[in-house]
Amino acid sequence: MSSAEVPVSSAQVAITLPDGSVRTYAQGTTGADVAASIAKSLAKAALAVKIDGVVRDLALPLQADCNLAIITDKNEADALDLIRHDAAHIMAEAVQELYPGTQVTIGPAIATGFYYDFARDTPFTPDDLVKIEKRMHEIVDENRPFTREEWDRTEAIEHFKSIGEKYKAQIIEDLPASETITIYRQGKWYDLCRGPHLPSTSRVGHAFKLMKVAGAYWRGDAKNAMLQRIYGTAWRTEKELAEHLHQIEEAEKRDHRKLGREMDLFHVQEEATGSVFWHPKGWALYRSLENYIRAKLVTAGYVEVRTPQLYDSSLFKASGHWDLYGDNMFKVRESVAEDGTEKFLGVKPMNCPAHVQIFRQGLKSYRDLPLRMAEFGNCHRNEPSGALHGILRVRNFTQDDAHIFCTEDQVGSEAKEYFALQLGVYKDLGFDKIAVKLALRPDNRLGDDATWDKAEESLRVALRANGLEFEELPGEGAFYGPKVEFHLTDAIGRSWQCGTLQLDFQLPERLDASYIGQDGAKHRPVMLHRAILGSLERFIGMMIEHYAGKFPLWLAPTQVTVATIVSDADSYAEQVAAKLRRAGLRVELDTRNEKINLKVREHSLQKVPVMLVVGAREAEQGTVAMRRLGSNAQEILALDAAIANLSEEARPPADASSTDSAF
């Protein structure tokens, strides 16, 4: 590397690259210089650098020894964050050029794109978004460099006030005194920003689209001014953008609220905010799923229990929920004493404290462990009204919850059994793309670090022993213990967090659960909190969208519709429906005086998997014409053969015939 390629300096810095090699450069060398010294192709592809794990500008001078990695568009997560951040800046410039007097506030990158909040009296229209997007493409083509400047705090505040940007001035005023005030320019336009940024506007590319306008309060506080938020999406390539837009289109078609109405499964209403009204067809789906899980639990050696809804606050105070989870709980004032002291009850937000109470009844021995205690527990959580979403986010829900009380030595074997059960269920339900994550200690937690170290390492060991690759999520654990999370990918590529396994040393101690060990002394059990589906309401909503309402036969709310072609076949159709019901199938009978094409169309919209069409000929011959959802073909079968075939096809993956399926 020649002296012309890097700044001349007598001081040197040692740069450790991702492959472990160490290179020495003059102090003040930039990330761009390092990339150029490695390869011209890398210099051309470089977007930014990661210095000791932190993404920084490519043009930032290196002042000390560090670990350094060059970020290119192959580094998907980092590249997308940079593209989306810069797209927000470009959008803000376009808005201020097209609509002078508009103030810019905050504009971050988000999960699938970006947004910026604007202060403007006149509402933005869809036509405005078209104009803004067009100007954004022009700014990208102008290839303006992003440059970083440091400003004096007082001067920055006065400057933004002088140009009418009161929100920017307020942001600076509220920053810690130690914060360096940095401004990024893209040509003449500039904005307050910590960075980092791409080298120039052209590196953003053209794979972006403005999506919608929404209202947003300044800093999320309803007491503050209402702003206008423009949302956009941005990707690395046009192909990725097209795939994302297709996913949005598919998601709208599959929306569980829309399909729930069309299929007459459920509804929600304001008089019971956050709760679900299950209609007969929806409840049939719910019970099919519940009974399937129940059969799995019986086979896996679980005992099923039922616990109350209301508890004296003392139980939740002892468990830690009252103090650490109280804002999410519904609380009921039971009485007021003469001295004014109030007595409260808590509506249970989860089942674990109740299950410990059952465990504590009677003396337990090490021979009783592991004890696998399951409950389809009805829970209530005080979710914010703005967070509620159909049946995916509700206040009243049922968990397929269980708690395994075991010894420390049994944690590994119980985790293995759980993982096998969990993954088997997901396979049965049509999910084969599964990501595993380990959520670690949050800031607000029970217990000491040594106990958390032991709990977290126990789950790591269990995951590795079962060959499960996993990602760690610092700070995402429950307040009483770390948890393994299972994230499912649905038919259109969205990820859903569902089942969990949580390792808990805290609640058995706090709620005084114990067993008698082989040594005759009392010991604390380990408590494994586990759910397979999680909330049944949420999982059903997810499945509606995953299958687009077209459930496999064993889960379908209505499995078979018997429809007549002519009224002369009504009596035979009733016989067919009766035989199907006796075989255990969920059947609808349609003998309306309507054309068969209309009936086929209506039941197809209801996503009924099978139609058995009967007319005078079928009645005379004892046959049915079978039509499958999505196919125009039909198959003529003897009635008994059709029933035998459908009965076999409708059997759930786990035979629930031995369980109590009474409504």
TORSE-689105 format. One record per residue (C-alpha): x, z, y. Coordinates in steps of 0.25 Angstrom, whole numbers. Layout:
% TORSE-689105
+-------+-------+-------+
|    xx |    zz |    yy |
+-------+-------+-------+
|     X |     Z |     Y |
...
+-------+-------+-------+
END
This chain:
% TORSE-689105
+-------+-------+-------+
|    xx |    zz |    yy |
+-------+-------+-------+
|     0 |     0 |     0 |
|     6 |    -4 |    13 |
|     6 |     4 |    26 |
|    -3 |    -5 |    32 |
|   -14 |    -2 |    22 |
|   -15 |    13 |    26 |
|   -13 |    22 |    38 |
|     2 |    25 |    40 |
|     4 |    40 |    39 |
|    15 |    49 |    34 |
|     5 |    59 |    27 |
|     1 |    55 |    13 |
|   -12 |    58 |     5 |
|   -13 |    57 |   -10 |
|   -26 |    50 |   -15 |
|   -31 |    53 |   -29 |
|   -39 |    41 |   -34 |
|   -50 |    42 |   -45 |
|   -41 |    38 |   -56 |
|   -32 |    50 |   -53 |
|   -21 |    42 |   -46 |
|   -15 |    47 |   -33 |
|   -11 |    38 |   -22 |
|    -4 |    42 |    -9 |
|    -8 |    36 |     5 |
|    -5 |    39 |    19 |
|   -14 |    49 |    26 |
|   -25 |    42 |    33 |
|   -27 |    31 |    22 |
|   -42 |    28 |    20 |
|   -50 |    26 |     8 |
|   -50 |    11 |    11 |
|   -35 |    11 |    11 |
|   -35 |    18 |    -2 |
|   -44 |     8 |    -8 |
|   -36 |    -4 |    -3 |
|   -24 |     2 |    -9 |
|   -30 |     2 |   -22 |
|   -36 |   -12 |   -22 |
|   -42 |   -22 |   -13 |
|   -55 |   -23 |   -21 |
|   -57 |    -8 |   -20 |
|   -54 |    -8 |    -5 |
|   -65 |   -19 |    -4 |
|   -75 |   -11 |   -13 |
|   -72 |     3 |    -6 |
|   -84 |    10 |     0 |
|   -79 |    24 |     3 |
|   -70 |    34 |    -3 |
|   -72 |    47 |   -11 |
|   -62 |    58 |    -6 |
|   -62 |    70 |   -15 |
|   -76 |    67 |   -19 |
|   -82 |    64 |    -5 |
|   -86 |    50 |    -1 |
|   -79 |    46 |    12 |
|   -77 |    34 |    21 |
|   -67 |    23 |    16 |
|   -60 |    24 |    29 |
|   -58 |    39 |    30 |
|   -43 |    42 |    31 |
|   -38 |    51 |    20 |
|   -30 |    63 |    25 |
|   -27 |    71 |    12 |
|   -25 |    70 |    -2 |
|   -38 |    67 |   -10 |
|   -46 |    61 |   -22 |
|   -51 |    47 |   -17 |
|   -60 |    37 |   -24 |
|   -65 |    24 |   -18 |
|   -80 |    22 |   -18 |
|   -85 |     8 |   -20 |
|   -99 |     3 |   -24 |
|   -96 |     6 |   -38 |
|   -97 |    21 |   -35 |
|  -112 |    20 |   -34 |
|  -117 |    33 |   -29 |
|  -106 |    34 |   -18 |
|  -108 |    19 |   -14 |
|  -123 |    21 |   -13 |
|  -122 |    33 |    -4 |
|  -113 |    26 |     5 |
|  -121 |    13 |     5 |
|  -134 |    21 |     8 |
|  -128 |    30 |    19 |
|  -123 |    17 |    26 |
|  -136 |    10 |    24 |
|  -143 |    22 |    32 |
|  -133 |    20 |    43 |
|  -135 |     5 |    44 |
|  -150 |     8 |    44 |
|  -149 |    18 |    55 |
|  -141 |     8 |    63 |
|  -152 |    -3 |    61 |
|  -163 |     6 |    65 |
|  -156 |    10 |    78 |
|  -153 |    -5 |    81 |
|  -167 |    -9 |    78 |
|  -175 |     3 |    84 |
|  -167 |     9 |    96 |
|  -169 |    23 |    99 |
|  -171 |    27 |    84 |
|  -163 |    39 |    81 |
|  -156 |    41 |    67 |
|  -155 |    54 |    60 |
|  -151 |    55 |    46 |
|  -148 |    44 |    36 |
|  -143 |    48 |    22 |
|  -141 |    40 |     9 |
|  -151 |    45 |    -2 |
|  -153 |    42 |   -17 |
|  -157 |    28 |   -16 |
|  -154 |    24 |    -2 |
|  -154 |    30 |    12 |
|  -163 |    34 |    24 |
|  -162 |    37 |    39 |
|  -171 |    45 |    47 |
|  -174 |    39 |    61 |
|  -181 |    45 |    73 |
|  -190 |    34 |    79 |
|  -204 |    35 |    85 |
|  -208 |    22 |    80 |
|  -210 |    21 |    65 |
|  -202 |    12 |    57 |
|  -210 |     1 |    50 |
|  -207 |    -8 |    37 |
|  -204 |   -19 |    47 |
|  -193 |   -10 |    53 |
|  -187 |    -8 |    40 |
|  -185 |   -23 |    38 |
|  -178 |   -24 |    51 |
|  -169 |   -12 |    49 |
|  -165 |   -17 |    35 |
|  -162 |   -31 |    41 |
|  -153 |   -25 |    52 |
|  -146 |   -16 |    41 |
|  -142 |   -28 |    33 |
|  -136 |   -34 |    46 |
|  -128 |   -21 |    49 |
|  -123 |   -22 |    34 |
|  -118 |   -36 |    37 |
|  -111 |   -32 |    50 |
|  -101 |   -25 |    41 |
|   -99 |   -13 |    51 |
|   -89 |    -3 |    47 |
|   -93 |    12 |    46 |
|   -83 |    20 |    54 |
|   -82 |    35 |    55 |
|   -80 |    43 |    68 |
|   -79 |    58 |    71 |
|   -86 |    63 |    84 |
|   -86 |    76 |    91 |
|   -98 |    84 |    88 |
|  -103 |    87 |   102 |
|  -100 |    73 |   107 |
|  -108 |    67 |    95 |
|  -120 |    76 |    98 |
|  -120 |    72 |   112 |
|  -119 |    57 |   109 |
|  -130 |    57 |    99 |
|  -139 |    64 |   109 |
|  -135 |    54 |   120 |
|  -140 |    42 |   111 |
|  -153 |    49 |   107 |
|  -149 |    53 |    93 |
|  -154 |    67 |    94 |
|  -154 |    68 |    78 |
|  -140 |    64 |    77 |
|  -136 |    75 |    87 |
|  -144 |    85 |    80 |
|  -137 |    82 |    67 |
|  -123 |    84 |    73 |
|  -127 |    97 |    80 |
|  -132 |   102 |    67 |
|  -119 |    99 |    59 |
|  -109 |   110 |    56 |
|   -98 |   112 |    67 |
|   -88 |   108 |    56 |
|   -94 |    94 |    54 |
|   -87 |    82 |    59 |
|   -96 |    73 |    66 |
|   -94 |    59 |    61 |
|  -100 |    46 |    66 |
|  -101 |    33 |    58 |
|  -101 |    19 |    65 |
|  -106 |     6 |    59 |
|  -103 |    -3 |    71 |
|  -109 |     2 |    84 |
|  -119 |    11 |    77 |
|  -115 |    25 |    73 |
|  -121 |    37 |    66 |
|  -118 |    52 |    63 |
|  -113 |    52 |    49 |
|  -104 |    60 |    39 |
|  -101 |    47 |    31 |
|   -96 |    42 |    23 |
|   -99 |    27 |    25 |
|   -95 |    13 |    19 |
|   -85 |     5 |    26 |
|   -95 |    -4 |    33 |
|  -109 |    -8 |    34 |
|  -107 |   -20 |    25 |
|  -104 |   -11 |    13 |
|  -118 |    -6 |    13 |
|  -123 |   -19 |     8 |
|  -137 |   -25 |     8 |
|  -143 |   -18 |    -4 |
|  -152 |    -9 |     5 |
|  -167 |    -8 |     9 |
|  -175 |     0 |    18 |
|  -186 |     6 |    11 |
|  -196 |    15 |    19 |
|  -198 |    23 |    31 |
|  -203 |    38 |    30 |
|  -204 |    50 |    39 |
|  -194 |    61 |    39 |
|  -192 |    74 |    47 |
|  -179 |    76 |    54 |
|  -171 |    84 |    44 |
|  -183 |    85 |    35 |
|  -190 |    96 |    43 |
|  -205 |    93 |    47 |
|  -203 |   101 |    60 |
|  -193 |    90 |    64 |
|  -196 |    76 |    69 |
|  -201 |    65 |    60 |
|  -191 |    54 |    58 |
|  -192 |    40 |    51 |
|  -184 |    39 |    38 |
|  -180 |    25 |    33 |
|  -176 |    24 |    19 |
|  -167 |    13 |    13 |
|  -161 |    11 |     0 |
|  -147 |     5 |    -2 |
|  -139 |     1 |   -14 |
|  -125 |    -5 |   -18 |
|  -131 |   -19 |   -22 |
|  -143 |   -27 |   -20 |
|  -146 |   -26 |   -35 |
|  -146 |   -11 |   -34 |
|  -156 |   -12 |   -22 |
|  -165 |   -21 |   -30 |
|  -165 |   -12 |   -42 |
|  -168 |     0 |   -33 |
|  -180 |    -7 |   -26 |
|  -185 |   -12 |   -39 |
|  -184 |     3 |   -44 |
|  -193 |     7 |   -32 |
|  -203 |    -4 |   -35 |
|  -204 |     1 |   -49 |
|  -205 |    15 |   -45 |
|  -217 |    12 |   -37 |
|  -223 |     5 |   -48 |
|  -220 |    17 |   -57 |
|  -224 |    28 |   -47 |
|  -230 |    39 |   -56 |
|  -240 |    42 |   -45 |
|  -245 |    28 |   -45 |
|  -245 |    26 |   -61 |
|  -251 |    40 |   -62 |
|  -263 |    36 |   -54 |
|  -265 |    22 |   -61 |
|  -263 |    29 |   -75 |
|  -272 |    40 |   -71 |
|  -262 |    51 |   -75 |
|  -262 |    61 |   -64 |
|  -264 |    64 |   -49 |
|  -259 |    73 |   -38 |
|  -267 |    78 |   -26 |
|  -265 |    86 |   -14 |
|  -274 |    98 |   -19 |
|  -263 |   101 |   -30 |
|  -251 |    96 |   -23 |
|  -239 |    94 |   -33 |
|  -248 |    96 |   -45 |
|  -253 |    85 |   -55 |
|  -267 |    82 |   -59 |
|  -265 |    76 |   -73 |
|  -276 |    66 |   -77 |
|  -280 |    64 |   -92 |
|  -270 |    53 |   -94 |
|  -259 |    60 |   -87 |
|  -261 |    72 |   -95 |
|  -261 |    65 |  -108 |
|  -247 |    60 |  -104 |
|  -243 |    73 |   -99 |
|  -247 |    80 |  -113 |
|  -240 |    69 |  -121 |
|  -227 |    72 |  -114 |
|  -229 |    87 |  -115 |
|  -232 |    86 |  -130 |
|  -221 |    77 |  -133 |
|  -211 |    87 |  -126 |
|  -218 |    99 |  -133 |
|  -216 |    92 |  -147 |
|  -201 |    90 |  -143 |
|  -200 |   105 |  -140 |
|  -207 |   110 |  -153 |
|  -197 |   102 |  -161 |
|  -185 |   107 |  -152 |
|  -189 |   122 |  -155 |
|  -195 |   126 |  -142 |
|  -206 |   136 |  -140 |
|  -217 |   133 |  -130 |
|  -222 |   144 |  -120 |
|  -231 |   145 |  -108 |
|  -229 |   153 |   -96 |
|  -236 |   158 |   -84 |
|  -237 |   151 |   -70 |
|  -236 |   163 |   -61 |
|  -226 |   174 |   -61 |
|  -223 |   186 |   -53 |
|  -212 |   183 |   -43 |
|  -203 |   193 |   -49 |
|  -200 |   184 |   -61 |
|  -196 |   173 |   -52 |
|  -187 |   182 |   -44 |
|  -180 |   187 |   -56 |
|  -178 |   173 |   -61 |
|  -173 |   168 |   -47 |
|  -184 |   158 |   -45 |
|  -190 |   166 |   -34 |
|  -178 |   166 |   -25 |
|  -171 |   153 |   -29 |
|  -183 |   144 |   -32 |
|  -194 |   151 |   -24 |
|  -196 |   140 |   -14 |
|  -201 |   131 |   -26 |
|  -211 |   141 |   -31 |
|  -225 |   143 |   -29 |
|  -228 |   158 |   -26 |
|  -241 |   166 |   -26 |
|  -243 |   179 |   -19 |
|  -250 |   188 |   -29 |
|  -252 |   201 |   -21 |
|  -248 |   209 |    -9 |
|  -245 |   223 |   -10 |
|  -250 |   234 |     0 |
|  -236 |   234 |     6 |
|  -237 |   219 |     8 |
|  -227 |   215 |    -3 |
|  -232 |   202 |    -9 |
|  -231 |   199 |   -24 |
|  -229 |   184 |   -28 |
|  -231 |   176 |   -40 |
|  -223 |   163 |   -43 |
|  -228 |   151 |   -49 |
|  -218 |   147 |   -59 |
|  -209 |   135 |   -55 |
|  -202 |   135 |   -69 |
|  -204 |   141 |   -82 |
|  -190 |   148 |   -85 |
|  -193 |   162 |   -80 |
|  -206 |   162 |   -88 |
|  -199 |   158 |  -101 |
|  -189 |   169 |   -99 |
|  -201 |   179 |   -99 |
|  -205 |   174 |  -113 |
|  -191 |   175 |  -118 |
|  -190 |   189 |  -114 |
|  -202 |   193 |  -122 |
|  -197 |   200 |  -134 |
|  -183 |   202 |  -139 |
|  -175 |   189 |  -141 |
|  -163 |   188 |  -151 |
|  -152 |   178 |  -151 |
|  -159 |   172 |  -164 |
|  -171 |   168 |  -154 |
|  -162 |   159 |  -147 |
|  -163 |   148 |  -143 |
|  -177 |   150 |  -138 |
|  -183 |   137 |  -132 |
|  -195 |   140 |  -124 |
|  -203 |   128 |  -118 |
|  -215 |   127 |  -109 |
|  -222 |   116 |  -102 |
|  -222 |   125 |   -90 |
|  -231 |   123 |   -78 |
|  -223 |   125 |   -65 |
|  -225 |   125 |   -50 |
|  -215 |   122 |   -40 |
|  -217 |   122 |   -25 |
|  -212 |   108 |   -22 |
|  -212 |   103 |    -8 |
|  -224 |    94 |    -5 |
|  -216 |    82 |    -1 |
|  -208 |    82 |   -14 |
|  -220 |    81 |   -23 |
|  -221 |    67 |   -29 |
|  -232 |    64 |   -39 |
|  -230 |    71 |   -52 |
|  -215 |    69 |   -51 |
|  -213 |    81 |   -41 |
|  -225 |    91 |   -42 |
|  -227 |   106 |   -40 |
|  -234 |   109 |   -53 |
|  -227 |   104 |   -65 |
|  -225 |   107 |   -80 |
|  -210 |   108 |   -86 |
|  -207 |   105 |  -100 |
|  -199 |   117 |   -98 |
|  -191 |   126 |  -109 |
|  -181 |   137 |  -109 |
|  -171 |   139 |  -120 |
|  -166 |   153 |  -121 |
|  -152 |   153 |  -129 |
|  -139 |   159 |  -130 |
|  -127 |   153 |  -123 |
|  -121 |   148 |  -136 |
|  -134 |   140 |  -138 |
|  -134 |   133 |  -125 |
|  -126 |   121 |  -130 |
|  -136 |   119 |  -142 |
|  -148 |   121 |  -134 |
|  -143 |   111 |  -124 |
|  -141 |   101 |  -135 |
|  -155 |   102 |  -140 |
|  -161 |   101 |  -126 |
|  -153 |    88 |  -123 |
|  -157 |    82 |  -136 |
|  -172 |    85 |  -133 |
|  -171 |    81 |  -119 |
|  -164 |    67 |  -122 |
|  -174 |    65 |  -133 |
|  -186 |    67 |  -125 |
|  -181 |    58 |  -114 |
|  -178 |    47 |  -124 |
|  -193 |    49 |  -130 |
|  -198 |    47 |  -116 |
|  -191 |    34 |  -113 |
|  -179 |    39 |  -105 |
|  -165 |    35 |  -109 |
|  -157 |    36 |   -96 |
|  -154 |    50 |   -94 |
|  -143 |    57 |   -85 |
|  -139 |    71 |   -87 |
|  -135 |    80 |   -75 |
|  -130 |    94 |   -74 |
|  -135 |   102 |   -62 |
|  -126 |   113 |   -58 |
|  -127 |   126 |   -50 |
|  -135 |   126 |   -37 |
|  -131 |   134 |   -25 |
|  -144 |   142 |   -26 |
|  -143 |   148 |   -40 |
|  -143 |   161 |   -49 |
|  -131 |   166 |   -56 |
|  -116 |   166 |   -54 |
|  -106 |   155 |   -55 |
|  -100 |   159 |   -69 |
|  -114 |   158 |   -75 |
|  -116 |   144 |   -69 |
|  -103 |   140 |   -73 |
|  -107 |   144 |   -88 |
|  -120 |   137 |   -87 |
|  -116 |   124 |   -81 |
|  -104 |   123 |   -91 |
|  -114 |   126 |  -102 |
|  -122 |   114 |   -98 |
|  -110 |   105 |   -97 |
|  -105 |   108 |  -111 |
|  -119 |   106 |  -116 |
|  -120 |    92 |  -110 |
|  -107 |    88 |  -114 |
|  -109 |    93 |  -128 |
|  -121 |    84 |  -129 |
|  -114 |    72 |  -123 |
|  -122 |    71 |  -111 |
|  -115 |    66 |   -98 |
|  -120 |    73 |   -86 |
|  -118 |    73 |   -71 |
|  -117 |    87 |   -64 |
|  -126 |    90 |   -52 |
|  -120 |   102 |   -44 |
|  -130 |   111 |   -37 |
|  -142 |   105 |   -45 |
|  -144 |   116 |   -55 |
|  -155 |   126 |   -56 |
|  -153 |   139 |   -49 |
|  -152 |   146 |   -63 |
|  -143 |   136 |   -70 |
|  -137 |   122 |   -72 |
|  -146 |   111 |   -78 |
|  -144 |    98 |   -85 |
|  -153 |    88 |   -79 |
|  -158 |    75 |   -86 |
|  -161 |    63 |   -77 |
|  -169 |    52 |   -83 |
|  -169 |    37 |   -78 |
|  -182 |    30 |   -78 |
|  -186 |    16 |   -81 |
|  -183 |    12 |   -67 |
|  -170 |    19 |   -65 |
|  -174 |    32 |   -58 |
|  -168 |    45 |   -62 |
|  -177 |    58 |   -65 |
|  -172 |    72 |   -68 |
|  -180 |    78 |   -79 |
|  -175 |    87 |   -90 |
|  -166 |    99 |   -87 |
|  -158 |   109 |   -95 |
|  -154 |   122 |   -87 |
|  -144 |   133 |   -92 |
|  -148 |   146 |   -86 |
|  -141 |   160 |   -87 |
|  -148 |   165 |   -75 |
|  -163 |   167 |   -79 |
|  -161 |   175 |   -92 |
|  -153 |   185 |   -84 |
|  -162 |   186 |   -73 |
|  -174 |   187 |   -81 |
|  -168 |   196 |   -92 |
|  -169 |   187 |  -104 |
|  -161 |   192 |  -116 |
|  -159 |   191 |  -131 |
|  -152 |   199 |  -141 |
|  -139 |   193 |  -146 |
|  -132 |   194 |  -159 |
|  -125 |   206 |  -154 |
|  -138 |   213 |  -152 |
|  -136 |   213 |  -136 |
|  -144 |   206 |  -126 |
|  -140 |   193 |  -121 |
|  -145 |   183 |  -110 |
|  -150 |   170 |  -116 |
|  -146 |   157 |  -109 |
|  -159 |   149 |  -104 |
|  -159 |   134 |  -104 |
|  -170 |   129 |   -95 |
|  -174 |   115 |  -100 |
|  -184 |   104 |   -97 |
|  -185 |    90 |  -104 |
|  -195 |    83 |   -95 |
|  -195 |    93 |   -83 |
|  -208 |    92 |   -76 |
|  -218 |    85 |   -85 |
|  -225 |    80 |   -72 |
|  -213 |    74 |   -67 |
|  -208 |    68 |   -80 |
|  -222 |    61 |   -82 |
|  -221 |    56 |   -68 |
|  -207 |    50 |   -71 |
|  -212 |    44 |   -85 |
|  -224 |    37 |   -78 |
|  -214 |    30 |   -69 |
|  -203 |    28 |   -80 |
|  -214 |    21 |   -89 |
|  -222 |    15 |   -77 |
|  -234 |    22 |   -84 |
|  -231 |    14 |   -97 |
|  -229 |    26 |  -106 |
|  -225 |    25 |  -121 |
|  -238 |    26 |  -129 |
|  -235 |    41 |  -133 |
|  -235 |    45 |  -119 |
|  -246 |    36 |  -113 |
|  -257 |    43 |  -106 |
|  -267 |    33 |  -113 |
|  -261 |    27 |  -125 |
|  -272 |    17 |  -129 |
|  -283 |    11 |  -122 |
|  -294 |     5 |  -131 |
|  -301 |    -6 |  -123 |
|  -313 |   -15 |  -127 |
|  -315 |   -30 |  -124 |
|  -330 |   -29 |  -126 |
|  -340 |   -18 |  -126 |
|  -344 |   -21 |  -141 |
|  -330 |   -15 |  -145 |
|  -333 |    -2 |  -137 |
|  -337 |     6 |  -150 |
|  -324 |     1 |  -157 |
|  -315 |     4 |  -145 |
|  -321 |    19 |  -146 |
|  -317 |    20 |  -161 |
|  -303 |    14 |  -158 |
|  -301 |    24 |  -146 |
|  -306 |    36 |  -155 |
|  -296 |    32 |  -166 |
|  -285 |    31 |  -157 |
|  -288 |    45 |  -151 |
|  -289 |    51 |  -165 |
|  -275 |    45 |  -167 |
|  -270 |    53 |  -155 |
|  -269 |    42 |  -145 |
|  -273 |    43 |  -130 |
|  -284 |    32 |  -129 |
|  -293 |    26 |  -118 |
|  -305 |    18 |  -121 |
|  -309 |     7 |  -112 |
|  -323 |     1 |  -115 |
|  -327 |    -3 |  -101 |
|  -334 |   -16 |   -99 |
|  -322 |   -23 |   -93 |
|  -313 |   -35 |   -97 |
|  -302 |   -32 |  -106 |
|  -292 |   -37 |   -97 |
|  -296 |   -27 |   -86 |
|  -295 |   -16 |   -96 |
|  -281 |   -20 |  -100 |
|  -276 |   -21 |   -86 |
|  -282 |    -7 |   -82 |
|  -276 |     0 |   -94 |
|  -263 |    -7 |   -92 |
|  -263 |    -1 |   -78 |
|  -265 |    12 |   -85 |
|  -252 |     9 |   -93 |
|  -260 |    11 |  -107 |
|  -250 |     7 |  -117 |
|  -260 |     1 |  -127 |
|  -274 |    -5 |  -126 |
|  -282 |    -8 |  -139 |
|  -292 |   -19 |  -135 |
|  -304 |   -20 |  -144 |
|  -316 |   -30 |  -144 |
|  -326 |   -34 |  -154 |
|  -316 |   -40 |  -164 |
|  -307 |   -28 |  -164 |
|  -320 |   -19 |  -166 |
|  -324 |   -28 |  -178 |
|  -310 |   -29 |  -184 |
|  -305 |   -14 |  -181 |
|  -293 |   -19 |  -173 |
|  -288 |   -17 |  -159 |
|  -280 |   -26 |  -149 |
|  -268 |   -18 |  -145 |
|  -262 |   -21 |  -131 |
|  -249 |   -15 |  -126 |
|  -247 |   -11 |  -111 |
|  -240 |   -23 |  -104 |
|  -242 |   -33 |  -115 |
|  -253 |   -44 |  -116 |
|  -252 |   -45 |  -131 |
|  -261 |   -38 |  -140 |
|  -261 |   -34 |  -155 |
|  -273 |   -33 |  -164 |
|  -272 |   -21 |  -173 |
|  -281 |   -14 |  -183 |
|  -286 |    -1 |  -176 |
|  -279 |     8 |  -186 |
|  -266 |     1 |  -185 |
|  -266 |     1 |  -170 |
|  -269 |    16 |  -170 |
|  -258 |    19 |  -180 |
|  -248 |    11 |  -172 |
|  -252 |    17 |  -159 |
|  -252 |    31 |  -165 |
|  -238 |    30 |  -169 |
|  -233 |    24 |  -156 |
|  -240 |    35 |  -148 |
|  -232 |    46 |  -156 |
|  -223 |    54 |  -146 |
|  -208 |    54 |  -149 |
|  -210 |    69 |  -153 |
|  -223 |    71 |  -161 |
|  -231 |    81 |  -153 |
|  -242 |    82 |  -164 |
|  -238 |    96 |  -168 |
|  -239 |   101 |  -154 |
|  -251 |   107 |  -146 |
|  -256 |    95 |  -138 |
|  -270 |   101 |  -134 |
|  -274 |    99 |  -120 |
+-------+-------+-------+
END
